[in-house]
Amino acid sequence: MKKLISNNILFISVFALFLTSCKDQNSQQSVQIPPPTISVSKVQTKTVTGYNEYPVNIEGIINSNVRAKTSGYIQEVLVDEGQKVSKGQPLFKLETQSLSQDAEAAKASVNAAQVEVEKLKPLVEKNIISPVQLETAKANLAQAKANYNSISANIGYATVKSPVDGYVGAINLREGSLVSPSDATPLTNVSDINKVYAFFSLNEAQHIDYLQRAEGKSKAERIKNLPDVSLVLANGELYSETGRIQTSTGQIDQNTGTINVRAIFDNPNEILTNGNSGSIRIPTEYKDVIVVPQSATFEQQKDIMIFTVDEESKAKATLIKVQGTVNNLYVVESGLKEDDRIIVSGLAKLRNGMAITPKEVSFDSITKPITPLFK
């Protein structure tokens, strides 16, 4: 019996020792769990181009208001809205009946004054009358001719002609309307749209940035050296022709804090016209800069941070300064140097100083633009 009890005690002791050994092994295994595997990549310098867009208003390079040079009723409208016209082409015809009557009376006055001059000439030659009387008659003749010429010019003005080559805009007044040179509303306008202006605004900081990036000693030289610009049409399509920035206003609008800028575009297919809207795209090239995916960064008290990996394979929260964005990338001004390793995934699980198992991925693969699923 004693021997049986001893054997049981021995068995229990051995079993307890076995359980303790297993527990120690499990404990050791839990301590030895390897750090999480995280994707990292070495940063490189690249040359990238970003675009900034600004709303624009489109106008033809020439927009000429058409007004009557004499008073009268519109007798006939000779063109239609949107019609292409040439310089000097008749657009409106005013009623001239009263002017014609005035012209006939003025012509009669000219004839009478001419007869008077011819009658006095021989009398002056014979010293029958004073030369002063002849000079007075000649002055009356000149005045009568001037009056007649003025009325004739008004008759000519009754045919309102196009001042430029272009397209007719809205016709504001029709047959039967009384018009005069002092009218606030023009009869219509004619626009030359072989080339068009695109007007847009920049704030003070944006204007300075563009001028500082461009080469040149003067403002005019810098504007001349700005890159070509593109136009995004109202339907979202990119316009086929590129344009150039020509000029900007000399002063900043104190009410809006902006400065107005003008670009010019060729319009060979006459797609653009007065009143078109859209957006102008201005490229900005960043040469040999470090770029990182925005998805690899996080904000901390409005600062932009990124995790780098140190020599001991530990995550290190690093402050970076950003000078611009290009698609889904940040252009880094400071905080990183070439060949630094950055963590590009799993940021939510990281903390500063945490050990990781780095998994190297291609830098080009992380900077490749993301194609949108929906447009």
Secondary structure, DSSP 8 states (H G I E B T S, - for coil): -HHHHHHHHHHHHHHHHHHHHHHHHHHHHHHT----EEEEEE--EEEEEEEEEEEEEEEEEEEEEE--SS-EEEEEE-S-TT-EE-TT-EEEEE--HHHHHHHHHHHHHHHHHHHHHHHHHHHHHTTSS-HHHHHHHHHHHHHHHHHHHHHHHHHHHTEEE-SSSEEE------TT-EE-TT-SS-SEEEEEEEEEEEEEEEEHHHHHHHHHHS--SSHHHHHHTS--BEEEETTS-B-SS-EEEEEE-SS--TTT-EEEEEEEEE-TT----TT-EEEEEEEEEEEEEEEEEGGGEEEETTEEEEEEE-TTSBEEEEEEEEEEEETTEEEEEES--TT-EEE-S-GGG--TT-B-EEEE--HHHHHS----S--
